[in-house]
Amino acid sequence: MRPAEPSDLTDIERITRAAYAQYLPLLGYPPRPVTEDYRPRIERGEVWLADESGEPIGLIVLERHPDHAMIFSVAVSPEHQGEGHGLALLRFAEEEARGWGVGEVRLYTNGRMERNISLYISIGYRETGRGTHPLRPGFVVVDMAKPLAEVNK
């Protein structure tokens, strides 16, 4: 893992678009990470890249909060999905959060992304709430959290 630099912006946008493209038919709109302006996030040090042979193949966007870390996005290039990079990115987030001295890692996802919800549960996240999507009427946001005491599950 390495922190993203401004020169990585094109790769970040490319990876994100490709990774989230599978959800367009399910949702009918691009998920928020696809439309995000990553420049401020890069400047704040929130974007981390996974490289393979010097080429970015995945990323995680991790926000630091006083009592938790918040995962905004995890994205792996489709040609590298299924190789364990997504799980490595999630583990990286947990290690960063532990280093920050916070008690848990949080994330949220669309309620229609059932496969993602199942994956997060399988690695120790628990659902902490559901609510109406603030920008998309009719959609549900699922909040999830993983206490760091459960990191080594």
Backbone torsions as a table, in degrees:
resi	resn	phi	psi	omega
1	MET	NA	145.3	175.2
2	ARG	-145.9	149.6	176.9
3	PRO	-67.7	143.0	178.3
4	ALA	-72.7	150.4	176.2
5	GLU	-117.1	161.2	179.4
6	PRO	-52.9	-33.4	-179.9
7	SER	-68.6	-10.7	179.2
8	ASP	-88.0	-3.2	-173.3
9	LEU	-53.9	-45.8	-179.0
10	THR	-60.8	-42.6	178.1
11	ASP	-65.2	-40.1	179.2
12	ILE	-61.2	-46.8	179.8
13	GLU	-65.6	-41.1	180.0
14	ARG	-63.1	-49.1	-179.1
15	ILE	-62.2	-43.9	-178.2
16	THR	-63.4	-48.0	178.6
17	ARG	-57.7	-46.7	-177.2
18	ALA	-66.4	-42.9	-177.1
19	ALA	-67.2	-36.2	-176.9
20	TYR	-91.7	-5.7	-178.3
21	ALA	-56.6	-33.4	-178.9
22	GLN	-62.7	-20.3	-177.1
23	TYR	-90.4	-11.6	-179.1
24	LEU	-58.5	-47.4	177.9
25	PRO	-63.8	-34.5	-179.1
26	LEU	-70.2	-40.7	-174.1
27	LEU	-97.1	-29.7	-177.2
28	GLY	83.7	4.1	178.1
29	TYR	-155.7	158.9	178.2
30	PRO	-72.3	134.1	175.7
31	PRO	-58.7	153.8	-175.0
32	ARG	-51.1	-41.6	179.7
33	PRO	-57.3	-26.1	-179.4
34	VAL	-70.1	-31.5	-176.4
35	THR	-100.1	1.4	-177.7
36	GLU	-67.8	143.9	170.3
37	ASP	-89.7	109.3	-174.8
38	TYR	-84.7	-8.1	-179.0
39	ARG	-56.4	-52.1	179.9
40	PRO	-63.4	-33.8	179.4
41	ARG	-67.9	-37.9	176.1
42	ILE	-63.6	-45.6	179.7
43	GLU	-59.6	-36.3	-179.9
44	ARG	-81.2	-4.4	-179.7
45	GLY	76.6	28.8	-177.5
46	GLU	-93.4	-11.1	-175.1
47	VAL	-108.0	128.1	179.5
48	TRP	-123.6	139.8	-178.3
49	LEU	-112.0	143.1	169.8
50	ALA	-101.3	125.2	-179.8
51	ASP	-109.3	149.4	170.8
52	GLU	-133.1	122.8	-177.0
53	SER	53.1	37.9	177.1
54	GLY	81.2	0.3	-179.5
55	GLU	-110.9	132.6	176.8
56	PRO	-64.9	129.1	179.0
57	ILE	-123.1	-11.1	-180.0
58	GLY	-161.8	168.0	-180.0
59	LEU	-155.1	159.9	171.7
60	ILE	-137.0	140.2	176.4
61	VAL	-111.1	117.3	-172.1
62	LEU	-126.5	118.9	179.3
63	GLU	-96.7	138.5	177.5
64	ARG	-97.7	124.6	176.9
65	HIS	-122.0	163.1	-176.0
66	PRO	-57.0	-36.4	-175.4
67	ASP	-119.9	4.3	179.9
68	HIS	-162.0	167.2	169.3
69	ALA	-108.3	140.4	-179.4
70	MET	-117.1	121.3	174.9
71	ILE	-84.5	118.0	177.0
72	PHE	-86.5	-37.5	-175.8
73	SER	-158.2	144.1	169.3
74	VAL	-129.8	127.3	-178.0
75	ALA	-142.9	133.8	176.4
76	VAL	-127.9	135.2	177.2
77	SER	-52.4	135.4	-177.4
78	PRO	-51.6	-37.1	-178.8
79	GLU	-70.0	-10.1	178.4
80	HIS	-116.0	4.9	177.7
81	GLN	-70.5	148.7	-179.6
82	GLY	85.6	4.2	-179.4
83	GLU	-104.1	4.6	178.4
84	GLY	93.7	2.6	-178.0
85	HIS	-69.0	-37.7	178.4
86	GLY	-61.6	-45.6	177.8
87	LEU	-64.1	-37.7	177.7
88	ALA	-63.3	-39.5	177.8
89	LEU	-65.2	-41.0	177.6
90	LEU	-65.2	-40.4	176.8
91	ARG	-64.1	-38.7	176.8
92	PHE	-58.6	-44.6	179.0
93	ALA	-59.3	-40.8	179.4
94	GLU	-65.1	-41.3	179.0
95	GLU	-66.6	-41.2	176.9
96	GLU	-60.7	-46.2	-179.7
97	ALA	-61.2	-41.6	177.5
98	ARG	-60.4	-43.5	178.2
99	GLY	-63.2	-30.2	177.2
100	TRP	-78.0	-11.2	179.8
101	GLY	76.6	26.7	178.4
102	VAL	-99.2	159.1	-170.6
103	GLY	-86.4	-14.2	-178.8
104	GLU	-160.5	164.8	173.4
105	VAL	-112.0	133.6	179.1
106	ARG	-119.4	158.9	172.9
107	LEU	-157.8	168.8	173.2
108	TYR	-139.8	154.9	-179.2
109	THR	-148.5	166.1	177.3
110	ASN	-75.6	137.3	-179.5
111	GLY	-59.1	-21.3	178.2
112	ARG	-79.6	-12.3	-179.5
113	MET	-87.6	62.3	-173.7
114	GLU	-60.5	-36.1	179.5
115	ARG	-62.5	-41.9	177.9
116	ASN	-65.0	-43.0	179.4
117	ILE	-59.0	-45.4	178.2
118	SER	-61.4	-41.4	178.2
119	LEU	-62.0	-48.3	-179.1
120	TYR	-60.4	-41.1	178.2
121	ILE	-63.1	-40.0	-177.5
122	SER	-65.5	-20.4	179.5
123	ILE	-108.5	17.0	170.0
124	GLY	106.0	1.9	175.2
125	TYR	-80.3	153.0	175.5
126	ARG	-127.2	148.7	177.3
127	GLU	-73.4	131.4	-178.9
128	THR	-113.3	-6.4	177.9
129	GLY	168.5	162.9	175.5
130	ARG	-135.6	145.8	178.4
131	GLY	-156.0	167.9	178.9
132	THR	-69.2	135.6	177.5
133	HIS	-62.6	127.1	-175.4
134	PRO	-67.1	-23.5	-177.2
135	LEU	-111.9	-11.6	-175.8
136	ARG	-128.4	90.8	179.3
137	PRO	-54.3	138.3	178.8
138	GLY	92.2	-8.2	178.8
139	PHE	-106.0	152.1	-178.1
140	VAL	-114.0	135.7	174.2
141	VAL	-99.4	130.9	178.3
142	VAL	-107.1	119.4	176.8
143	ASP	-91.2	138.3	-178.7
144	MET	-137.5	154.3	178.8
145	ALA	-147.3	152.0	176.0
146	LYS	-131.0	112.3	175.1
147	PRO	-64.0	138.6	-176.6
148	LEU	-67.5	-18.9	174.9
149	ALA	-62.7	-21.3	-179.0
150	GLU	-99.1	11.1	-175.5
151	VAL	-57.3	-38.4	-173.8
152	ASN	-88.7	19.9	178.3
153	LYS	-58.8	NA	NA
